[in-house]
Each structure stands twice: as structure tokens, then as C-alpha cells.
Amino acid sequence: MLFQIPELLTPEELTKIRVTLAKAEFVDGKLTAGWYAKEVKHNQQLGKRESQPLKRLVQDAIARNPLFQMAVRPKKIHSLLFSRYDVGMSYGRHTDNALMGGEQFWRSDVSFTLFLNSPSDYAGGELVIEGADREQSYKLDAGSMIVYPSTKLHRVEPVTEGMRLVVVGWVQSLIRDRAHRES
């Protein structure tokens, strides 16, 4: 399952998020990376305290979207990360962790990237998702989301100009088997 949701966020929600991010302090993205991802992750992320009100806003947008609810059947959405890529930053080839959490583990069945700024705001920075016989690049409009299996190999190309802003997240689905979710 790989699909796009255009305009998940309203223009007002996007403005609120971008105003908050413009004055926020970001930290090294490696702090939230799994053991392998630490080697290939070169971005910055919004600190936990500052991200709480924005997380609620994104979770509400996801909850009201019928396509996301129908296709993903979310049981739990975990760790929304607000990420910034400045010039030279990238995220190398990886899959997302199959199990996430600290004291209580849960599966990551589905991943998503929600774009927060316009493709014209930056050069490079494409999300590349690998398939069995080809790669597909994505650079969606602000407020739009791409949803894909957490097991897919993917990467973010280096940003060569401007700044890329996204929210990434992971979902444990009520339907564990991907084939059943997609039928």
C-alpha cells in the first residue's frame, strides 16, 4: 500500500505549524534514530516539549481523514517527528524500525511523510521509495501526505538549496497482515 493524501492539513493549520517551527529550536535527528539509522540520518528535529501542541494538530487532521482511516486502520500512531533538512542534509537508504517504543514495544506497520512546505521552497530533498524493480521520488505540496509500508527501503536525497520541512510518523494497524489491509 502506497498512496497520497492531498491537502491533509488546511492552510490555517499549515500556517500555525510553520509559524511555530520558524521560532523553534531543533536538535540533531540522530537522537531519535535506531541503531542503523544513526549512520545515515543527517537532519534536525523539533524538541519533544515544543512539538506537543503540533502533534495534536496533526493527529486531529489524520483522525478526520476518511482515506487514511479506511486504508490504514490505525490502532496507534506513534512518535510524530517534525524534521528539518537544511542544505547538505539527507537521510540515507533505510527501512523503519519494525518494533518501536521504550518500555512497551509495538509494531510499525505503516509509515508516512507529511510535507510542510512547498516543493519550490527547496531543491533536492526528494523522498525516494524503492520498489521491486524501480524507485519513485516524491516531493508533495505543503499539507499533503505520502503513506507507505514501514518495510519499504527509502531515503531522502540531499537538500541542495533552501529548507525541507516534514512530519514523519509510524502506525500500528488494527490489521497486522499487509495483504489483508490492502484487499
N, C-alpha and C positions, 0 to 999 in steps of 0.2 A: 504494500500500500504506500503509494507516494502521491500526494495531491497538494494543491494550493488552495488557500482561502484568501481571496482578495478582500481588502478593507475590513479585516477583523476588528481593528481599532477605529474609532471615529476620529475626525480631525481634532476635536476638542481633547480627546484622550491622548492623542499624539502630541499635541502642544503641551499638555500638562507634563507628560513624561520627558519631553525634550528640554523644557524649562528646568525641571529638576536635575536632569543629567548635566546640563550646562554648568551648574554651580556645584556639582557633587565631586567628591574625592573618590578616585578609582584606585584599586590595588592590583598587584601582579596576579594575573589569571592563573598562574601555576599553583596558587594556594588552594584552588578548588579542583585541581586535576587529579585523575587517577594515576597509578604508578607509571604506565606507559605514556599517557598523555603529557605528563610533566616534561618529557623530552621534546615534544613537538608543539606545545602550546605557547604562543607568544602574543598575548593580548592583555587587556586590563579589564577588571570587573568592579562593579559598584559594590561598596561595602554592605554587609548584612543590614545594619541599622538603617541606612539610608534607603535601602531597597524595599523595606516592608510595605509602605503605602503604595508603591508602584506595583508590587507583586499582586496586591489585592485588586488593583485596577485591571491588570492583565488576566487574572483568574476569573474575574467577573465577565470580561469580554469573551473568554473561552467558554464559560458556562452558558452564555446566551446564544452561542453559535450552533445551530442545529446540525450543520455538516460535521463539525468536529465531534459533537456528541454522538451522532449516528455512526460515523466511521470508526472512531477510536474507542468508544465505550469506556471512558476513563473511570478507573477506580480511585486513582490517586495521581495528582500532578505534583511533581517534586522539583525542588531546587531551581526555581526560575532565576537565571543569571543574566544580569544586564551587562553586556560586554561591549567594550570599545576597542577598535583597531585603529591605531594611528599609522602614519606612513612607515612601512617596513614590517609591520606586524602581520602575522599569519597564524594558522593552526594547521599543522601537518596532518598527513593521512592517518586516520584512526577510526575505530568504532567506539561507540559509547559503552560505558561500563554496563555489563549485564545485570549486576546487582549493585544497588546504591543504598546509602543510609549509613548511620553510625551504629547505634545500639540495636536498632531494628532494621533488618535488611528488607528490601523489596525489589521486584523486577523492574527493569526499564524495557518496556516492550516497544514504545513509540517515542521518537524524538521530534522536536520541532524547532524551527528558527523563525522568529517574528522580526521583520525588518522595521527599524525605527526611523530611518532617514531615506531620502530619495536616492536612487541609483546615480543621479547626476551630482550628488554631494561628494562622491569619491570615485577614484579609478582603482581597478583591481578589486580585491576583496570578494570575489565570487565564491559562493558555496558550491563545491563540486561534489556530486554524489555519484559513486561508481555503481554501475550495473554489471551484469554478467559479461556483456560484450561492448559496452560503451560508457562514457562518462557524460553527465549532464550538468551544466552550470546554471546557477540560479542567482539572480540579483533582482529581487522583487521591489515593488513600490512600497513606500512607507505605509505601515499599518497592515501589510499583507504577510501571510504565514505560509511556510512550506512544512509539510508533515511527512515523515519517512520512518521506516523501521530502524530501531536503535542498532541493529546488527549490520546495517549498510556501512561500508567504508566511505568516508567522506573527509573533506578538508576545506579550509578557507585559504584562497590564494592571497599572496601578499598585497596589502594596500599600497598603491604607488602614489596616490595623491588624495588629499582630504582625510576624512574620518568616517569609518563604518560603525554604526550603532545597531545592535540587535539584542533581542532577548532569546535565550535558548532555554529549553525545558525538556523534561522527560516524564513519561506517563506509564503507569502500570494500568493495563487494560483489564476490564472485567472478563474479557475473553482472551485467555492466555495464548491459544493457538492462532498464529497469524493467518493461516488458511481459513479458519472459521470466521475471523474478523472480516476478511475480505470477500466472503461469499454472501 
